[in-house]
């Protein structure tokens, strides 16, 4: 996926908060994935964790722990936020939140492949 994005000259950003969460989850659930995460991080831009205010109307529909994820995408002026967290972000797939289109991994892949044709 990242390779497809980079070949299409897209910038890929990830917030430090998301990196910490991914690393923590991998260590506890799939330690063999930590190396893959590190390889992926070498290909993308990693933004510093920003402890800014995430208490906005847009954030109200998300659990507190997921608000920094969307806040980072908004702060970084991302066109899209790709998340496999269907439980907390599934309601927003295909919608704009704070100027950011929310995608599942499969919907962003479909959109990118459609765009290439």
ZIPE-V644498 format. One record per backbone hydrogen bond with DSSP energy under -1.0 kcal/mol. CO is the residue of the C=O (numbers start at 1). NH is the residue of the N-H. E is the energy in kcal/mol with one decimal. If there is no record, write none. Layout:
co = <CO;CO>
nh = <NH;NH>
e = <E;E>
//
This chain:
co = <1;2;3;4;5;6;12;14;15;16;17;18;19;20;21;22;23;24;25;26;30;31;33;34;35;36;37;38;40;45;47;54;59;63;66;67;68;69;70;71;72;73;74;79;81;84;85;86;89;90;92;95;97;100;101;102;103;104;105;106;107;108;109;110;111;112>
nh = <5;6;7;8;10;9;45;47;19;20;21;22;23;24;25;26;27;28;29;30;33;34;37;38;39;40;41;42;43;14;16;56;62;66;70;71;72;73;74;75;76;78;77;101;103;86;89;90;92;93;95;102;100;97;81;94;83;108;109;110;111;112;113;114;115;116>
e = <-2.3;-3.0;-2.6;-1.4;-2.5;-1.8;-3.0;-2.8;-2.0;-2.5;-2.2;-2.8;-2.8;-2.6;-2.5;-2.6;-2.7;-1.8;-2.4;-2.3;-2.8;-1.5;-2.3;-2.4;-2.1;-2.3;-2.8;-1.3;-1.8;-2.1;-1.7;-1.6;-2.5;-1.6;-1.3;-2.8;-2.1;-1.7;-2.4;-3.0;-2.8;-2.7;-1.4;-2.4;-3.2;-2.1;-2.7;-1.2;-1.9;-1.2;-2.7;-2.7;-1.4;-2.7;-2.6;-3.2;-2.6;-2.2;-1.9;-2.3;-2.2;-2.5;-2.6;-2.3;-1.9;-1.5>
//
